[in-house]
Amino acid sequence: MTTTVTPPPPETASVKKEKRSRLPKSARAGGTLHGGPIAYAILIVFTIVSLFPLVWTAIAASRDNQRLAQTPPPFWFGSNLFKNLELAWTDANLGEAFFNTTLVAGISAATVVALSTIAGFAFAKLRFKGRNALMLIVVGTMMVPPQLSVIPLYMMVAKLDWTDQLQAVIFPSLVSAFGVFFMRQYLLQALPDEVIEAARVDGASSWRVIWHVVFPAARPAMAVLGMLIFVQTWNDFLWPFLVLTQSGNPTVQVAVAGLGRGFTPDQSLIMAGALLGTLPLLLVFAVFGKQIVGGIMQGAVKG
């Protein structure tokens, strides 16, 4: 005797909609996840801890040197903030230092992003002899402390007669092993081989593939890398301090290092210079941070 099994009737759109409505909002596609009070408390604590150094810098910049030396230290703003900021701006010639640092960081970030994207594409998608060995060499350079290259790099700059000139800071920062590795890892997943093959079939040359295929696909990672290199170059101190100490056009970090010199360093003036040197980075991230995060999320969804 044969038993016939009748399959269940297919679910209609109204049945699916009703089942979906029974799910909690956080379980639906596109639903917003809400954290509990413990999660919010942890986030608040981490936010306070992260903002405390910046707030303390502003508080110290608003006081005088005598008040900062007292115990306990001040935990609220004083009345000398704008006075100290103006004094730090004029004493350290921060206007010219901001221009120099913006020029150095901008050129370095743009060049590193372009070269790292091209090299990352080559290591990720092109097949050539010695590719893995070259990639190991690139990654290996990341393990060498940058302080070890200071002496030979300074000797090279001195032979080129670039000491006390901005090109001595710009040229050593035009390439980044981390940037090549970062873009390679991103393009391995974000750029399908089929897209490159389709461009090749259409007759696109290698440079046209890079310009019309690789750069658009790598735009989110390029924005992140550009921000990282800009911040790193802006905050760089050791190498600019070694090659620009005698010039009249130092970078921001070198200019701030010259504040408060004397038998008793003026800590409030130093803090005012540090605050001025930090504000441009906060402004850049406030303007472009949303676009960078949005680009990362867009690239993640597309991938």
MARBADREN-292252 format. One record per residue (C-alpha): x, y, z; residue in three letters. Coordinates in pm, whole numbers. Example, Ala and Ser with C-alpha at 12.3 -4.5 7.8 and 13.67 -1.06 7.14 Angstrom:
% residues 2
u 1230, v -450, w 780, residuo ala
u 1367, v -106, w 714, residuo ser
//
This chain:
% residues 303
u 0, v 0, w 0, residuo met
u 148, v 334, w -107, residuo thr
u 106, v 636, w 115, residuo thr
u 85, v 969, w -61, residuo thr
u 231, v 1261, w 125, residuo val
u 72, v 1590, w 39, residuo thr
u 319, v 1880, w 58, residuo pro
u 205, v 2179, w 258, residuo pro
u 60, v 2465, w 57, residuo pro
u 307, v 2742, w -31, residuo pro
u 303, v 3038, w 198, residuo glu
u 132, v 3341, w 59, residuo thr
u 267, v 3691, w 88, residuo ala
u 18, v 3773, w 363, residuo ser
u 128, v 3473, w 570, residuo val
u 495, v 3569, w 536, residuo lys
u 414, v 3927, w 634, residuo lys
u 223, v 3805, w 939, residuo glu
u 514, v 3583, w 1052, residuo lys
u 754, v 3869, w 1001, residuo arg
u 540, v 4101, w 1211, residuo ser
u 560, v 3856, w 1502, residuo arg
u 940, v 3884, w 1516, residuo leu
u 1098, v 4149, w 1737, residuo pro
u 1221, v 4458, w 1556, residuo lys
u 1585, v 4373, w 1627, residuo ser
u 1547, v 4036, w 1452, residuo ala
u 1406, v 4178, w 1129, residuo arg
u 1624, v 4263, w 833, residuo ala
u 1737, v 4619, w 873, residuo gly
u 1613, v 4638, w 1230, residuo gly
u 1792, v 4854, w 1484, residuo thr
u 1969, v 4675, w 1767, residuo leu
u 1931, v 4841, w 2107, residuo his
u 2182, v 4781, w 2384, residuo gly
u 2091, v 4741, w 2748, residuo gly
u 2190, v 4972, w 3034, residuo pro
u 2518, v 4785, w 3090, residuo ile
u 2624, v 4841, w 2728, residuo ala
u 2542, v 5211, w 2750, residuo tyr
u 2730, v 5243, w 3079, residuo ala
u 3042, v 5080, w 2928, residuo ile
u 3025, v 5309, w 2625, residuo leu
u 2990, v 5617, w 2846, residuo ile
u 3291, v 5514, w 3055, residuo val
u 3506, v 5453, w 2746, residuo phe
u 3396, v 5787, w 2597, residuo thr
u 3491, v 5975, w 2914, residuo ile
u 3828, v 5801, w 2935, residuo val
u 3898, v 5875, w 2567, residuo ser
u 3805, v 6243, w 2594, residuo leu
u 3981, v 6308, w 2925, residuo phe
u 4330, v 6380, w 2778, residuo pro
u 4185, v 6636, w 2537, residuo leu
u 3972, v 6800, w 2806, residuo val
u 4265, v 6808, w 3049, residuo trp
u 4483, v 6972, w 2781, residuo thr
u 4222, v 7245, w 2738, residuo ala
u 4194, v 7291, w 3117, residuo ile
u 4572, v 7317, w 3158, residuo ala
u 4589, v 7563, w 2868, residuo ala
u 4335, v 7787, w 3044, residuo ser
u 4541, v 7814, w 3366, residuo arg
u 4876, v 7966, w 3455, residuo asp
u 5196, v 7781, w 3534, residuo asn
u 5172, v 7850, w 3907, residuo gln
u 4826, v 7695, w 3938, residuo arg
u 4930, v 7385, w 3745, residuo leu
u 5213, v 7323, w 3993, residuo ala
u 4974, v 7313, w 4289, residuo gln
u 4822, v 7001, w 4443, residuo thr
u 4553, v 6899, w 4367, residuo pro
u 4566, v 7010, w 4002, residuo pro
u 4274, v 7208, w 3856, residuo pro
u 3982, v 7015, w 3713, residuo phe
u 3791, v 7304, w 3558, residuo trp
u 3862, v 7577, w 3309, residuo phe
u 4032, v 7903, w 3402, residuo gly
u 4029, v 8247, w 3242, residuo ser
u 4360, v 8235, w 3051, residuo asn
u 4263, v 8008, w 2763, residuo leu
u 4246, v 8260, w 2480, residuo phe
u 4544, v 8455, w 2616, residuo lys
u 4761, v 8141, w 2621, residuo asn
u 4639, v 8035, w 2278, residuo leu
u 4729, v 8372, w 2128, residuo glu
u 5069, v 8370, w 2299, residuo leu
u 5144, v 8016, w 2178, residuo ala
u 5034, v 8107, w 1824, residuo trp
u 5270, v 8403, w 1802, residuo thr
u 5566, v 8258, w 1994, residuo asp
u 5579, v 7934, w 1793, residuo ala
u 5482, v 8093, w 1460, residuo asn
u 5211, v 7830, w 1429, residuo leu
u 5052, v 7991, w 1124, residuo gly
u 5350, v 7903, w 905, residuo glu
u 5392, v 7570, w 1086, residuo ala
u 5029, v 7478, w 1005, residuo phe
u 5084, v 7558, w 638, residuo phe
u 5404, v 7352, w 625, residuo asn
u 5252, v 7055, w 803, residuo thr
u 4937, v 7063, w 590, residuo thr
u 5154, v 7067, w 277, residuo leu
u 5373, v 6779, w 398, residuo val
u 5083, v 6567, w 527, residuo ala
u 4866, v 6632, w 221, residuo gly
u 5135, v 6541, w -32, residuo ile
u 5237, v 6233, w 168, residuo ser
u 4878, v 6110, w 211, residuo ala
u 4785, v 6157, w -156, residuo ala
u 5103, v 5992, w -285, residuo thr
u 5091, v 5700, w -41, residuo val
u 4725, v 5631, w -125, residuo val
u 4787, v 5633, w -502, residuo ala
u 5105, v 5422, w -496, residuo leu
u 4972, v 5180, w -233, residuo ser
u 4653, v 5121, w -432, residuo thr
u 4845, v 5045, w -751, residuo ile
u 5096, v 4821, w -571, residuo ala
u 4820, v 4653, w -370, residuo gly
u 4631, v 4577, w -690, residuo phe
u 4944, v 4426, w -845, residuo ala
u 5008, v 4202, w -543, residuo phe
u 4641, v 4105, w -511, residuo ala
u 4531, v 4039, w -870, residuo lys
u 4829, v 4019, w -1103, residuo leu
u 5036, v 3705, w -1152, residuo arg
u 5410, v 3756, w -1193, residuo phe
u 5727, v 3577, w -1092, residuo lys
u 5848, v 3648, w -741, residuo gly
u 5520, v 3803, w -626, residuo arg
u 5508, v 3623, w -292, residuo asn
u 5876, v 3686, w -220, residuo ala
u 5838, v 4057, w -288, residuo leu
u 5532, v 4071, w -65, residuo met
u 5726, v 3906, w 216, residuo leu
u 5998, v 4169, w 176, residuo ile
u 5739, v 4448, w 195, residuo val
u 5585, v 4301, w 509, residuo val
u 5931, v 4240, w 655, residuo gly
u 6015, v 4610, w 633, residuo thr
u 5726, v 4679, w 868, residuo met
u 5911, v 4487, w 1140, residuo met
u 6217, v 4716, w 1128, residuo val
u 6194, v 5004, w 1380, residuo pro
u 6203, v 5337, w 1194, residuo pro
u 6464, v 5471, w 1439, residuo gln
u 6723, v 5235, w 1284, residuo leu
u 6704, v 5415, w 951, residuo ser
u 6749, v 5765, w 1092, residuo val
u 7129, v 5782, w 1054, residuo ile
u 7158, v 5651, w 693, residuo pro
u 6854, v 5858, w 595, residuo leu
u 7009, v 6171, w 743, residuo tyr
u 7337, v 6103, w 560, residuo met
u 7145, v 6069, w 234, residuo met
u 6953, v 6392, w 295, residuo val
u 7276, v 6574, w 381, residuo ala
u 7442, v 6460, w 58, residuo lys
u 7142, v 6591, w -138, residuo leu
u 7172, v 6923, w 50, residuo asp
u 6811, v 6896, w 168, residuo trp
u 6868, v 6964, w 539, residuo thr
u 6638, v 7228, w 686, residuo asp
u 6408, v 7198, w 383, residuo gln
u 6059, v 7051, w 363, residuo leu
u 6150, v 6801, w 91, residuo gln
u 6366, v 6624, w 348, residuo ala
u 6042, v 6542, w 534, residuo val
u 5821, v 6485, w 231, residuo ile
u 6022, v 6237, w 22, residuo phe
u 6089, v 5972, w 293, residuo pro
u 5713, v 5954, w 358, residuo ser
u 5595, v 5904, w -1, residuo leu
u 5575, v 5523, w 29, residuo val
u 5436, v 5301, w 301, residuo ser
u 5471, v 4926, w 342, residuo ala
u 5163, v 4926, w 563, residuo phe
u 4967, v 5103, w 289, residuo gly
u 5063, v 4840, w 31, residuo val
u 4969, v 4556, w 266, residuo phe
u 4643, v 4729, w 366, residuo phe
u 4529, v 4787, w 8, residuo met
u 4630, v 4435, w -99, residuo arg
u 4417, v 4279, w 172, residuo gln
u 4121, v 4499, w 83, residuo tyr
u 4137, v 4442, w -292, residuo leu
u 4163, v 4065, w -251, residuo leu
u 3799, v 4062, w -135, residuo gln
u 3649, v 4384, w -271, residuo ala
u 3757, v 4347, w -634, residuo leu
u 3627, v 4031, w -809, residuo pro
u 3845, v 3880, w -1080, residuo asp
u 3544, v 3872, w -1314, residuo glu
u 3527, v 4253, w -1321, residuo val
u 3892, v 4278, w -1424, residuo ile
u 3847, v 4009, w -1690, residuo glu
u 3542, v 4191, w -1828, residuo ala
u 3743, v 4512, w -1856, residuo ala
u 4022, v 4323, w -2033, residuo arg
u 3773, v 4175, w -2280, residuo val
u 3645, v 4524, w -2357, residuo asp
u 3998, v 4620, w -2456, residuo gly
u 4095, v 4821, w -2148, residuo ala
u 4467, v 4866, w -2086, residuo ser
u 4626, v 4811, w -1747, residuo ser
u 4624, v 5181, w -1658, residuo trp
u 4264, v 5215, w -1772, residuo arg
u 4169, v 4919, w -1552, residuo val
u 4341, v 5087, w -1258, residuo ile
u 4170, v 5422, w -1319, residuo trp
u 3818, v 5301, w -1401, residuo his
u 3796, v 4976, w -1204, residuo val
u 4050, v 4959, w -922, residuo val
u 4026, v 5315, w -790, residuo phe
u 3642, v 5319, w -769, residuo pro
u 3637, v 4977, w -600, residuo ala
u 3908, v 5078, w -352, residuo ala
u 3763, v 5420, w -267, residuo arg
u 3652, v 5332, w 90, residuo pro
u 3991, v 5183, w 179, residuo ala
u 4169, v 5473, w 10, residuo met
u 3979, v 5719, w 230, residuo ala
u 4072, v 5529, w 546, residuo val
u 4437, v 5497, w 444, residuo leu
u 4453, v 5864, w 351, residuo gly
u 4321, v 5964, w 693, residuo met
u 4567, v 5735, w 873, residuo leu
u 4868, v 5862, w 676, residuo ile
u 4761, v 6226, w 719, residuo phe
u 4730, v 6187, w 1096, residuo val
u 5058, v 5993, w 1119, residuo gln
u 5248, v 6255, w 918, residuo thr
u 5089, v 6541, w 1111, residuo trp
u 5198, v 6389, w 1443, residuo asn
u 5547, v 6288, w 1329, residuo asp
u 5810, v 6449, w 1550, residuo phe
u 6145, v 6267, w 1549, residuo leu
u 6246, v 6300, w 1184, residuo trp
u 6121, v 6661, w 1132, residuo pro
u 6293, v 6757, w 1459, residuo phe
u 6625, v 6621, w 1330, residuo leu
u 6622, v 6785, w 988, residuo val
u 6425, v 7109, w 1045, residuo leu
u 6560, v 7240, w 1377, residuo thr
u 6762, v 7523, w 1217, residuo gln
u 6506, v 7629, w 958, residuo ser
u 6245, v 7898, w 980, residuo gly
u 5970, v 7671, w 849, residuo asn
u 5925, v 7384, w 1097, residuo pro
u 5626, v 7155, w 1120, residuo thr
u 5367, v 7188, w 1395, residuo val
u 5521, v 6932, w 1629, residuo gln
u 5866, v 7089, w 1601, residuo val
u 5722, v 7436, w 1659, residuo ala
u 5526, v 7322, w 1966, residuo val
u 5842, v 7159, w 2105, residuo ala
u 6004, v 7502, w 2115, residuo gly
u 5737, v 7649, w 2343, residuo leu
u 5792, v 7708, w 2713, residuo gly
u 6169, v 7684, w 2702, residuo arg
u 6350, v 7835, w 2999, residuo gly
u 6467, v 7760, w 3350, residuo phe
u 6104, v 7692, w 3447, residuo thr
u 5905, v 7566, w 3146, residuo pro
u 5563, v 7726, w 3107, residuo asp
u 5341, v 7418, w 3106, residuo gln
u 5023, v 7615, w 3034, residuo ser
u 5183, v 7760, w 2720, residuo leu
u 5298, v 7415, w 2609, residuo ile
u 4946, v 7279, w 2660, residuo met
u 4802, v 7568, w 2460, residuo ala
u 5035, v 7484, w 2170, residuo gly
u 4946, v 7115, w 2194, residuo ala
u 4575, v 7204, w 2188, residuo leu
u 4621, v 7420, w 1878, residuo leu
u 4814, v 7140, w 1710, residuo gly
u 4532, v 6893, w 1781, residuo thr
u 4237, v 7104, w 1668, residuo leu
u 4301, v 7067, w 1290, residuo pro
u 4294, v 6688, w 1319, residuo leu
u 3964, v 6704, w 1506, residuo leu
u 3826, v 6935, w 1239, residuo leu
u 3936, v 6705, w 956, residuo val
u 3778, v 6403, w 1119, residuo phe
u 3458, v 6595, w 1200, residuo ala
u 3424, v 6696, w 834, residuo val
u 3528, v 6371, w 664, residuo phe
u 3467, v 6110, w 934, residuo gly
u 3107, v 6042, w 833, residuo lys
u 3202, v 5999, w 468, residuo gln
u 3483, v 5760, w 561, residuo ile
u 3262, v 5543, w 784, residuo val
u 2986, v 5550, w 524, residuo gly
u 3230, v 5444, w 254, residuo gly
u 3352, v 5154, w 467, residuo ile
u 2997, v 5034, w 527, residuo met
u 2910, v 5073, w 160, residuo gln
u 3214, v 4870, w 59, residuo gly
u 3128, v 4602, w 314, residuo ala
u 2772, v 4569, w 181, residuo val
u 2891, v 4550, w -179, residuo lys
u 3154, v 4290, w -93, residuo gly
//
